[in-house]
């Protein structure tokens, strides 16, 4: 647990089961790094060191007593502060909730704990997750480990920063418009938004049924597959929760790794569509070039890569009215209470996309169904679709770009992270793949989407790509040793 980087979560789990390290050692190593570096990074809103070490000691006692069946026994994990944690402060990024301590875990945390994970703290997030930057009224912005003058993206920016800096190997995230994969792209780590309903979202906040999903941000594909394996599966408290056995996430990742190491064409027969702009979005030229080169590298793994322009309407025209209606309904009377904590960009969204009439909302839902059908037709011809992970690299704190790809744009998340909402709308799984650094040494990401319910395809391809183009050595771990 020393040196310039942590062991992966998968390695920590195996080492604890084998008695090679203790949970207390692993947890203390993470806590030491958090104590040293969080004052600069602001990746955590809450650190629960005393409780984490006590939980780690109990995990070690369980191992000594012969408990080696729980997949995450003694493994430290960070939890996004939009995820409820029983007995641990959960602010939802709101100063109004600075003292809020839930009585119950959300389903994802409940399952991580049941598998033996040790929660070390809660990661930074904007108020209610409503921003593409990790800023709130609780304290300083979360900053990017590659450049502390730049942001992490959002809304799982604290989780992405913690993983990128090597404070610990993984953390949870949530995503209704790109909040897992976009900060993963900005921070150079791997992140997965699973199929809609794959990881239950109870407690239901009222605005979580249409687009919101929970998933991991991690060092490695294997780590994300492990967290998905633990947290996925039906829960009757969530009406959207998918029934039936989830795919074998860990097996798919392992197969991709094995095949890439043993064979010259591990993805032979896979059909991949590459779209640099989905027909609608300006992209920084350097980002486009790096992402396209990464997309074409799948040909070296045996896949066929074809550039496409899906014939879809601008997804924001459908997404935003539904999203704002969903959010307004979910917040109810609390919206006015929280307005003073929201930044101007978020308040403008409420003003621009006013609550539609019932008839208009039905029309938008019908357009959503047609949008999904069009994308489903595209996936009759391909197994994966690749796009840039964001339209730009990370930008100076609080200063989103007003010009992208030679075009004037409205500064804000809809301009710099436009690709993700398509897959929130269709409910398909996506992954952010680190694919290189620009001339300034800032990460560029590649966004991969698979057919709904086909996380195994996504993980297998991601793992093969990870072997061919390993990204962990590009992370700024040495500065946070």
C-alpha positions in Angstrom: 0.0 0.0 0.0 3.0 2.3 -0.5 4.7 3.9 -3.4 3.1 6.1 -6.1 -0.2 4.4 -6.4 -2.7 2.2 -4.6 -3.5 -1.4 -5.3 -6.7 -1.8 -7.3 -9.9 -2.6 -5.3 -9.9 -6.1 -6.8 -6.3 -6.6 -5.6 -7.0 -5.3 -2.2 -10.0 -7.6 -1.8 -7.9 -10.7 -2.8 -5.0 -9.7 -0.6 -7.3 -9.2 2.5 -8.9 -12.6 1.9 -5.5 -14.2 1.6 -4.2 -12.6 4.8 -1.5 -10.7 2.9 -2.7 -7.3 4.1 -5.2 -6.2 6.7 -8.3 -4.0 6.1 -6.9 -1.7 8.7 -3.7 -1.2 6.7 -5.6 -0.7 3.5 -8.1 1.7 5.1 -5.4 3.7 6.9 -3.4 4.1 3.7 -6.4 5.7 2.0 -7.2 7.9 5.0 -3.6 9.1 5.2 -3.7 10.1 1.5 -7.1 11.8 2.0 -5.7 13.7 5.1 -2.7 14.9 3.2 -4.3 15.8 -0.1 -7.9 16.6 0.3 -7.2 20.1 1.5 -5.9 20.8 -2.0 -8.4 18.6 -4.0 -11.6 19.2 -2.0 -12.7 15.7 -3.3 -14.4 14.9 0.0 -17.1 16.7 1.9 -17.0 14.3 4.8 -14.3 11.9 6.0 -15.3 9.3 8.7 -11.8 8.1 9.7 -12.7 6.8 13.2 -15.7 4.9 12.0 -13.9 3.5 8.9 -11.0 2.2 11.0 -13.5 0.6 13.4 -15.3 -1.1 10.5 -11.9 -2.2 9.1 -11.0 -3.8 12.4 -14.3 -5.7 12.4 -13.5 -6.8 8.9 -10.1 -8.1 9.9 -11.7 -10.0 12.8 -14.2 -11.6 10.4 -11.3 -12.7 8.1 -9.6 -14.2 11.1 -12.8 -16.0 12.0 -12.9 -17.6 8.5 -15.2 -15.2 6.7 -13.8 -15.2 3.2 -17.1 -15.2 1.2 -18.0 -11.6 1.1 -16.6 -10.0 -2.1 -15.6 -6.6 -0.6 -14.7 -7.6 2.9 -12.5 -4.9 4.3 -12.1 -3.0 1.0 -12.2 0.9 1.4 -14.6 2.8 -0.8 -15.8 6.4 -1.1 -19.5 7.2 -1.6 -20.8 10.2 -3.5 -22.7 12.6 -1.3 -25.9 12.2 -3.2 -26.0 8.6 -1.9 -27.7 8.2 1.5 -25.5 6.6 4.2 -26.9 5.5 7.5 -25.1 7.2 10.4 -22.8 9.2 8.0 -23.6 12.8 7.0 -25.3 13.1 3.6 -25.6 16.7 2.4 -26.7 16.3 -1.2 -24.3 19.2 -1.9 -26.6 21.5 0.1 -25.6 23.8 3.0 -29.2 23.4 4.2 -28.4 19.7 4.8 -25.0 20.2 6.3 -26.1 18.4 9.4 -28.3 15.7 7.8 -27.6 12.1 8.9 -29.8 9.5 7.3 -31.2 6.6 9.2 -31.0 4.2 6.2 -28.6 3.5 3.4 -29.6 3.8 -0.2 -29.7 0.4 -2.0 -26.2 0.8 -3.6 -24.6 1.6 -0.2 -26.6 -1.1 1.5 -25.2 -3.7 -0.9 -21.7 -2.4 -0.7 -21.8 -2.7 3.1 -23.4 -6.1 3.0 -20.5 -7.2 0.8 -18.1 -6.0 3.5 -16.9 -2.6 2.1 -15.5 0.0 4.4 -16.8 3.5 3.8 -14.1 6.1 4.3 -16.1 9.2 3.4 -18.5 11.1 1.2 -17.3 12.7 -2.0 -18.0 16.3 -3.2 -20.9 17.0 -5.5 -22.9 20.1 -6.6 -26.2 21.0 -5.0 -28.6 18.2 -5.9 -26.2 17.1 -8.6 -27.5 20.0 -10.8 -24.3 21.2 -12.4 -21.6 19.9 -14.7 -19.0 21.3 -12.3 -18.4 20.2 -8.7 -19.2 23.5 -6.9 -21.5 24.2 -4.0 -22.1 26.5 -1.1 -20.5 24.1 1.4 -16.9 25.0 0.6 -14.3 25.2 -2.2 -14.7 23.6 -5.6 -13.4 20.2 -6.2 -10.3 20.5 -8.3 -8.7 18.4 -11.0 -5.6 16.4 -10.0 -4.0 17.1 -13.4 -4.3 20.8 -12.8 -5.7 22.3 -9.5 -6.7 25.4 -11.3 -9.2 23.4 -13.3 -12.4 21.6 -12.5 -13.4 18.0 -12.3 -16.7 18.2 -14.1 -19.8 17.0 -12.4 -21.7 15.9 -10.7 -19.6 13.0 -9.5 -16.5 15.2 -9.6 -15.3 14.5 -6.1 -15.4 10.7 -6.8 -13.5 11.2 -10.1 -10.8 13.4 -8.4 -10.3 11.1 -5.5 -9.7 8.1 -7.8 -7.5 10.0 -10.3 -5.3 11.3 -7.5 -4.9 7.8 -6.0 -6.6 8.6 -2.7 -8.4 5.3 -3.1 -9.1 3.0 -6.1 -12.8 3.5 -6.5 -15.9 5.4 -5.6 -19.6 5.5 -6.3 -21.3 7.9 -8.7 -24.8 8.8 -10.0 -25.8 9.9 -13.4 -28.9 11.5 -15.0 -27.2 13.5 -17.7 -23.6 12.3 -17.8 -22.6 12.8 -14.1 -20.4 9.6 -14.0 -18.8 9.5 -17.4 -18.2 13.2 -18.0 -16.1 13.7 -14.8 -14.4 10.4 -15.5 -13.4 11.8 -18.9 -12.2 15.1 -17.4 -10.1 13.3 -14.7 -8.8 10.4 -16.8 -10.4 7.5 -15.0 -12.8 4.8 -15.9 -16.5 5.2 -15.1 -19.7 3.2 -15.9 -23.3 4.3 -16.2 -25.2 0.9 -16.3 -28.4 0.2 -18.1 -31.4 2.1 -16.6 -32.7 0.2 -13.6 -29.6 -2.1 -13.3 -28.6 -0.6 -9.9 -31.7 0.3 -7.9 -32.1 4.0 -6.9 -34.2 3.7 -3.7 -34.8 5.9 -1.7 -36.8 7.5 -4.6 -36.2 11.2 -4.4 -39.2 11.8 -6.7 -37.1 12.7 -9.8 -35.1 9.5 -10.2 -37.4 7.2 -12.2 -36.8 8.4 -15.8 -33.1 9.0 -16.3 -31.1 8.4 -13.1 -28.6 5.6 -12.7 -25.9 4.7 -10.1 -22.5 3.2 -11.0 -18.8 3.1 -10.3 -15.7 5.3 -11.0 -12.5 3.3 -10.7 -8.9 2.8 -11.6 -9.6 -0.3 -13.7 -12.3 -2.0 -15.7 -12.1 -5.0 -13.3 -12.9 -2.8 -10.3 -15.9 -1.3 -12.0 -17.1 -4.8 -12.9 -16.7 -5.9 -9.3 -18.7 -2.9 -7.9 -21.5 -3.6 -10.5 -21.6 -7.2 -9.6 -22.1 -6.3 -5.9 -24.6 -3.5 -6.4 -26.8 -4.7 -9.4 -30.0 -6.7 -9.2 -33.7 -6.2 -8.6 -35.0 -4.4 -5.5 -38.8 -4.3 -5.1 -38.6 -0.8 -3.6 -37.5 0.6 -7.0 -40.3 0.2 -9.7 -37.7 0.6 -12.5 -35.3 -2.0 -11.1 -34.6 -4.6 -13.7 -35.8 -8.1 -12.9 -33.8 -11.2 -13.7 -30.2 -12.1 -13.1 -27.7 -9.4 -14.2 -25.0 -10.3 -16.7 -21.7 -11.7 -15.5 -19.9 -8.4 -15.2 -16.7 -9.8 -13.8 -16.5 -12.6 -16.3 -17.0 -10.2 -19.2 -14.2 -8.0 -18.0 -11.9 -11.0 -17.3 -12.6 -12.4 -20.8 -11.7 -9.1 -22.4 -8.4 -8.9 -20.5 -7.6 -12.6 -21.2 -8.4 -12.4 -24.9 -6.4 -9.2 -25.3 -3.4 -10.7 -23.7 -3.6 -14.1 -25.5 -4.9 -13.1 -28.9 -4.1 -10.6 -31.6 -7.7 -9.8 -32.4 -9.7 -10.1 -29.1 -12.7 -8.2 -30.5 -12.9 -9.9 -33.9 -16.5 -9.6 -35.2 -17.4 -6.7 -33.1 -19.1 -3.9 -35.0 -18.4 -0.4 -33.7 -19.9 2.9 -34.8 -17.9 6.1 -34.3 -19.7 9.5 -34.3 -17.6 12.6 -33.6 -20.6 14.9 -32.9 -23.8 12.9 -33.1 -24.8 15.2 -35.9 -25.4 18.2 -33.5 -22.5 19.1 -31.2 -19.4 21.2 -31.7 -16.2 19.6 -30.4 -12.7 20.9 -29.8 -10.6 19.9 -32.7 -7.8 18.4 -30.6 -10.3 16.5 -28.5 -12.0 15.1 -31.6 -8.6 14.1 -33.1 -7.5 12.2 -29.9 -10.9 10.5 -29.5 -11.1 9.5 -33.1 -7.6 8.0 -33.0 -8.6 6.0 -29.9 -11.8 4.9 -31.6 -9.9 3.7 -34.6 -7.6 1.7 -32.3 -10.4 -0.8 -31.8 -9.7 -1.9 -35.4 -6.3 -3.2 -34.1 -8.3 -5.3 -31.7 -10.2 -6.9 -34.5 -13.4 -4.8 -34.5 -14.8 -3.0 -37.6 -15.1 0.7 -37.0 -17.4 2.8 -39.2 -18.2 6.5 -38.8 -21.9 7.3 -38.6 -24.2 10.3 -38.1 -27.4 9.0 -36.4 -30.5 10.7 -37.9 -31.8 11.9 -34.5 -33.2 15.3 -33.4 -31.1 17.3 -31.0 -31.5 15.2 -27.8 -31.6 18.3 -25.6 -34.9 19.4 -27.3 -36.5 16.3 -25.8 -34.5 15.8 -22.7 -34.6 19.2 -21.0 -38.4 19.7 -20.8 -38.8 16.2 -19.4 -35.9 16.6 -17.0 -37.0 19.9 -15.7 -40.6 18.7 -15.2 -39.3 15.6 -13.5 -37.0 17.6 -11.2 -39.7 20.2 -10.4 -42.1 17.4 -9.5 -39.5 15.7 -7.3 -38.4 18.8 -5.4 -41.9 20.2 -5.0 -42.1 22.9 -2.4 -38.4 22.4 -1.5 -37.3 24.0 -4.8 -37.9 27.5 -3.5 -36.0 26.6 -0.3 -33.0 25.5 -2.3 -32.9 28.3 -5.0 -30.5 30.4 -3.0 -28.0 27.6 -3.1 -28.2 26.9 -6.8 -25.9 28.7 -9.2 -27.1 30.9 -12.0 -26.7 28.3 -14.7 -29.1 25.9 -12.9 -31.7 28.7 -12.2 -31.7 29.6 -15.9 -32.7 26.1 -16.8 -35.8 26.4 -14.6 -36.6 29.7 -16.3 -35.9 28.5 -19.8 -37.6 25.2 -19.6 -40.7 26.0 -17.6 -43.0 23.3 -16.5 -44.8 22.1 -19.6 -48.6 21.5 -19.8 -49.8 18.0 -19.4 -50.5 17.8 -23.1 -47.0 19.1 -24.0 -45.4 16.7 -21.6 -47.2 13.8 -23.3 -45.8 15.1 -26.6 -42.3 15.2 -25.3 -42.7 11.6 -23.9 -43.9 10.5 -27.4 -40.9 12.1 -29.0 -38.7 10.3 -26.4 -40.2 7.0 -27.6 -39.4 7.8 -31.2 -35.9 8.9 -30.2 -35.3 5.5 -28.5 -36.6 3.6 -31.5 -34.3 5.4 -33.8 -31.3 4.7 -31.6 -32.4 1.1 -31.3 -32.3 0.8 -35.1 -28.7 2.1 -35.1 -27.8 -0.7 -32.7 -29.2 -3.3 -35.0 -26.1 -2.5 -37.1 -23.5 -2.1 -34.3 -22.5 -3.5 -30.9 -21.0 -0.3 -29.6 -21.1 3.4 -30.4 -18.2 5.6 -29.6 -18.2 9.4 -29.2 -15.9 11.9 -27.5 -16.3 11.8 -23.7 -16.8 15.5 -23.6 -16.6 18.4 -26.1 -13.6 19.9 -24.4 -10.9 19.1 -21.9 -11.3 20.4 -18.3 -11.4 24.2 -18.1 -10.5 26.8 -15.4 -12.6 26.7 -12.3 -16.0 28.3 -12.7 -15.2 29.4 -16.3 -16.9 27.0 -18.8 -16.0 27.7 -22.4 -18.2 30.1 -24.5 -16.6 28.8 -27.8 -16.1 25.2 -28.8 -14.9 23.8 -32.1 -15.0 27.3 -33.7 -18.6 27.9 -32.7 -20.1 30.2 -30.0 -21.9 28.2 -27.3 -23.8 29.0 -24.2 -21.3 28.4 -21.3 -22.5 25.5 -19.3 -22.8 21.7 -19.1 -25.1 21.4 -22.1 -22.2 22.6 -24.3 -19.2 20.9 -22.8 -20.8 17.5 -21.9 -23.4 17.0 -24.7 -23.0 13.4 -25.5 -24.2 11.6 -22.4 -27.8 12.5 -22.3 -28.6 10.4 -25.4 -27.8 7.3 -23.4 -29.7 8.5 -20.3 -32.7 9.0 -22.6 -32.4 5.5 -24.1 -31.4 3.8 -20.8 -28.3 2.2 -22.4 -25.1 1.5 -20.6 -22.0 3.7 -21.2 -18.4 3.8 -20.1 -15.8 6.5 -20.1 -12.5 5.3 -21.4 -9.4 7.4 -20.9 -7.8 7.8 -24.3 -4.9 10.2 -24.0 -3.7 13.7 -23.0 -3.8 16.9 -25.0 -0.9 19.2 -25.6 -1.4 20.7 -22.2 -1.3 17.3 -20.5 -5.0 17.2 -19.7 -7.1 14.1 -20.1 -9.3 13.3 -23.1 -12.0 10.7 -22.8 -13.8 8.3 -25.1 -17.5 7.5 -24.4 -18.7 4.0 -25.3 -22.4 3.0 -25.4 -23.7 -0.6 -25.7 -27.2 -1.9 -26.3 -29.6 -1.8 -23.3 -28.8 -4.7 -20.9 -25.5 -5.4 -22.6 -23.0 -4.2 -20.0 -21.1 -7.4 -20.6 -20.3 -6.2 -24.2 -19.2 -2.8 -22.9 -17.0 -4.3 -20.1 -15.4 -6.9 -22.4 -14.5 -4.3 -25.0 -13.3 -1.9 -22.3 -11.0 -4.5 -20.8 -9.5 -5.4 -24.1 -8.9 -1.7 -24.8 -7.4 -1.3 -21.4 -4.8 -4.0 -22.1 -4.0 -2.4 -25.5 -3.9 1.2 -24.2 -3.3 1.1 -20.5 -4.2 4.4 -18.9 -3.2 4.2 -15.3 0.4 5.4 -15.9 -1.0 8.7 -17.2 -2.7 9.5 -13.9 -0.9 12.1 -11.7 -0.3 9.7 -8.9 3.3 10.7 -8.1 2.2 14.2 -7.0 -0.2 12.6 -4.5 2.0 9.9 -3.1 
